[in-house]
Amino acid sequence: MKKWLFIILGALSFGLGTLGIFLPFLPTTVFYLLTGFFWIRSSDRLYQKFVHSEGYQKYVQQALVEKKITTKGMVRMFLMMLVIFLIPGLLVDNLVMRITLTIVYLAHVVGLTWYLKGKKKKIKPVSELGDLND
């Protein structure tokens, strides 16, 4: 039962992540990470197929694990985040919320820039990590 629930939840998060490629308000990377979480616990075949897919390689492996994101990619990411943070900031007339959103957005910009463009260390790709039962 748990296995099938995880497979279904993984498929749902995979679908939402794939939609996020085309819709800027859906976070592709987060949903793809969630897909990996569900499928690694339910189906080795689905997980292996997923981590070798083009979407995973582009949005998770290269960007987050290998930290190979271009400056253009970072600017695009921060602009999409800005749009997402602006929507509630413009719709709700509350100064405290606007200040909080601004602080959280700036913390994201600083933190992600530091993480992605900071000192890079060598990380093994997923395919070299081996089986979980080792």
N, C-alpha and C positions, 0 to 999 in steps of 0.2 A: 504494500500500500504506500509506504513512504517513498519507495523508489519511483513509483508512477507519479506521485505528487510532485517530486523533485523534477522529473522529466517534463511534466506539464508546466510547472513554474519556470523552468529553464526555457522552454519553448516560448512562453509568454514574454519573458524578459528579452529573449533573442528578437522576437518580433518588434517589441518596443524600441530596442536598441537599433534595429535596422531602420525603423521609421525615423529615429533620431538623426540618421544620416541626412535626411531630407528636410526635417522639421527642426529649426534651431532651438525650440523650447524643450525638446526631449534630449536628455544627455546620453549619447551613444555609449560612451566609455563606461559609465556607471552600470547601465543595463547589460553591457557585454561582460563586465566583471561579475555581475550577479548571475548571468547565464553560466559562466565558468564554475561559480560556486555550486550551483544546483547540479550541473551535469557531471562534475567530478565526483559528486557523492551518489550519483544514480546510474550513469552509463558511461563506461570507459570509451565505447565506440563513439558516442555523441560528443564526448569531451575532446577526444583526439581529432575528430573531424572539425570541431569548432576551433580549436587552437591553431589548426593549420589553414583556416579559412582566411581569405583576403581581408575581410572586415576586422577580424581579431588582430591580424598582423599589423594592420595600418593604425587602428584606433587604440589598441592596448599594448601590444608587444613593442612596436617602434616608439610610440609616444611616451608611454609610462615606464616600461621596463628598461628599454635601451636608451631612453631619453633623447631620441633622434627627432626632435620636433623643430621645425624651422621657425624663424622669427615671424614669418608670414602666418604660419599655423598658430603661433601663440597669440598674435594680434587678432586673428579671426576668432579664436577661442575666447579671448577677453571681451571682444565686441559682442559676441553672442551672450556671454554672461552679463554684460552691461544691460543688454536689452531685457533679459530675464529679471534683473534687479530693478530696472526702471519701471516695469509694468506695475508692481504693487506700490512703488514709490510715487507714481503719478496718480494712481487710482484712489489711494487712501490719503486723506488729509490729516496726517499725524506726524508732527515734527520729530518725536522720539523714534518712531519707526523709520523715518527717512534717514536720520542720523545713524541708526543701527544698521540699516541696509548699506549705507555708504562705508561704514567701518568694516562690515563683513566683506563687501566687495573688494575694498583695498587690501584686506588681509589675504583674500584669495589671490589677488594679483601679485602681492609681494611673496607669499608662500609658494605659489606655483612657479613663479619666475626663479626663485631661489632653488626649488627642487629640480626643475627641468633644465636650468642653465648653470647650475652650480657645478661643483667638482663631480666629474663622472667616474664611477667605478665599474669595473668589469663584472657583468652579470651573465650567467649562463642562460641561453635561451631555453624555453620550456621543453623543447624536444630533447635536450641533453640532460634534463633533470631525472629522467628514468621513471620507473613505476613507483607509485605511492607506497606499495607494500614492501619496498626494499629495506 
